[in-house]
Amino acid sequence: MSKKVLIFAGDFVEDYELMVPYQALLSLGIEVDVICPGKKSGETIATAIHDFVGFQTYQELRGHNFTINKSFDEVDVHSYDGLFITGGRAPEYIRLNPKIIEITQYFFKENKPVAAICHGIQVLTAAQVIKGRTLTCYEAVAPDVELAGGNYKKVGPSETVVDGHLATSPAWPGNVSILKEFYKMLGLKVSF
């Protein structure tokens, strides 16, 4: 049985936090739908590249255009095996969309696999699904986690924290570890 994953994105999503999971999941034969509130299949969003270059916080540079492949209004949440929430600036505003919150709550209610990276955790805090859970995120989002009743765990940027069916990582250097954990949650075994 093939697997199907839903990815949340939006303008100025962090480039690596969308492109890497999207392409990695596709390479394993997983069907992947990327959605953005207000966007239809075939429309594009802008990505951003975040990097630390000597300032107190990351610098944001323009990334690639990414073509959305599923219309937001056509999503049937019941057809997905897992949810991946990308980071960057997109989560701060897509979390304002009630359907994003409903979809997120559905995955938690059904105990389906959820992976969230960097600022993607802002969607989880807005959906009020992390109370009592241990997770990580970009350090600047840690106060949001604690205010939402979650337990913030500081880890290195390439690490992932797993709590039940939830995997979280602080930033794009964690793509390898979060994807490995997400594969396990989806019941995938990768061998060559």
C-alpha positions in Angstrom: 0.0 0.0 0.0 1.5 3.3 -1.0 1.6 6.2 1.4 0.3 9.8 1.0 1.7 12.8 2.9 0.4 16.4 3.1 2.8 19.3 3.4 1.9 22.8 4.6 3.7 25.7 2.9 3.3 29.3 2.1 5.3 32.3 0.8 8.7 32.6 2.3 8.8 29.0 3.6 12.4 28.1 4.3 13.6 26.6 1.0 15.4 23.5 2.4 12.6 22.8 4.8 10.2 22.4 1.9 12.4 21.2 -1.0 14.3 18.5 0.8 11.4 16.7 2.5 9.2 17.1 -0.7 11.9 15.5 -2.9 13.0 12.9 -0.4 9.5 11.7 0.2 8.8 11.5 -3.6 12.1 9.6 -4.1 10.6 6.8 -1.9 7.4 6.6 -4.0 5.3 8.5 -1.5 2.6 10.6 -2.9 3.1 14.2 -1.6 0.6 17.1 -1.8 1.8 20.5 -0.9 -0.8 23.0 0.0 -1.0 26.7 0.8 -4.0 28.7 2.0 -5.5 30.7 -0.9 -3.5 28.9 -3.5 -4.6 26.4 -6.2 -2.6 23.6 -7.9 -0.2 25.1 -10.4 0.2 28.4 -8.6 3.6 29.3 -7.1 5.0 30.4 -3.7 8.3 32.1 -3.0 10.8 30.3 -0.8 13.5 31.9 1.3 17.0 30.8 2.3 17.8 31.3 6.0 21.4 31.4 7.0 23.5 32.7 9.9 26.1 35.1 8.6 27.2 37.0 11.6 24.0 38.8 12.7 22.1 38.1 15.9 19.5 36.2 13.9 19.4 34.5 10.5 19.5 36.5 7.3 16.7 35.8 4.8 17.5 35.7 1.1 15.1 35.0 -1.8 15.0 31.3 -2.7 13.3 29.5 -5.5 9.7 29.5 -6.7 7.8 26.3 -5.7 4.7 25.2 -7.6 1.9 24.1 -5.4 0.5 20.7 -6.5 -2.8 20.5 -4.7 -5.5 23.1 -4.4 -6.1 24.2 -0.8 -9.9 23.9 -1.0 -9.8 20.4 -2.5 -7.9 18.6 0.4 -9.6 15.5 1.8 -7.7 15.1 5.1 -8.8 11.5 5.5 -6.8 10.4 2.5 -3.4 11.2 4.1 -1.1 9.0 6.2 1.1 11.8 7.6 1.6 15.6 7.8 4.8 17.5 7.4 4.8 21.2 8.5 7.6 23.3 7.0 9.3 26.3 8.7 10.4 29.8 7.6 8.0 32.7 7.8 5.0 30.9 6.3 3.9 29.3 9.6 3.4 32.7 11.3 0.6 33.5 8.9 -0.8 30.2 7.6 -1.7 29.3 11.2 -4.3 32.1 11.0 -6.3 30.0 8.6 -9.0 28.0 10.4 -8.6 25.1 7.9 -4.9 24.7 8.7 -5.8 24.5 12.4 -8.6 21.9 11.7 -6.3 19.7 9.6 -3.5 19.8 12.2 -6.0 18.9 15.0 -7.3 16.0 12.9 -3.8 14.5 12.6 -3.4 14.6 16.3 -6.8 13.3 17.1 -6.2 10.3 14.8 -2.6 9.8 16.1 -1.3 10.0 12.6 2.4 10.9 12.0 3.3 14.6 12.2 6.7 16.2 11.5 7.3 19.9 12.1 10.5 21.7 11.6 11.8 25.1 12.8 9.0 27.7 12.9 6.5 25.1 11.7 5.9 24.5 15.4 4.0 27.8 15.4 1.2 25.9 13.6 1.2 23.3 16.4 1.0 26.0 19.2 -1.9 27.7 17.4 -3.7 24.4 17.0 -3.3 23.8 20.8 -2.1 20.2 20.2 1.2 20.2 22.2 0.1 20.4 25.8 2.2 18.0 27.9 4.4 17.0 24.8 8.1 17.3 24.6 9.4 18.9 21.4 12.0 21.2 19.9 11.9 24.1 17.5 13.9 27.1 16.4 15.0 28.6 19.7 13.0 31.9 19.2 9.8 29.8 19.1 10.5 28.1 22.5 8.4 30.6 24.5 5.4 29.8 22.2 5.9 26.1 23.0 6.0 26.7 26.7 3.0 29.1 26.6 1.0 26.4 24.7 1.8 23.9 27.5 4.5 22.0 25.7 7.9 21.0 27.1 10.7 22.7 25.0 13.8 20.6 24.6 16.9 22.4 23.3 18.9 20.2 21.0 21.5 20.7 18.3 20.3 21.9 14.9 20.8 18.5 13.2 18.8 16.6 15.9 15.2 15.6 16.2 12.9 15.1 19.2 10.2 12.4 19.0 7.2 12.3 21.3 4.7 9.6 20.2 3.6 10.3 16.7 5.3 13.8 16.6 8.8 14.5 15.3 10.3 18.0 15.6 13.6 19.5 14.7 15.0 23.0 15.2 16.1 23.9 11.6 17.0 22.6 8.2 20.2 20.9 9.3 17.8 18.4 10.9 16.2 17.3 7.7 18.1 14.0 7.7 17.1 13.1 11.3 13.5 14.3 11.1 12.9 12.4 7.8 14.4 9.2 9.3 12.0 9.5 12.2 9.0 10.4 9.9 9.8 7.3 7.7 9.6 5.1 10.8 6.3 6.7 11.9 4.9 6.1 8.4 5.9 2.4 8.7 8.5 2.7 5.9 11.7 0.6 5.9 14.4 1.9 3.6 17.1 -0.5 2.5 19.4 -0.8 -0.4 
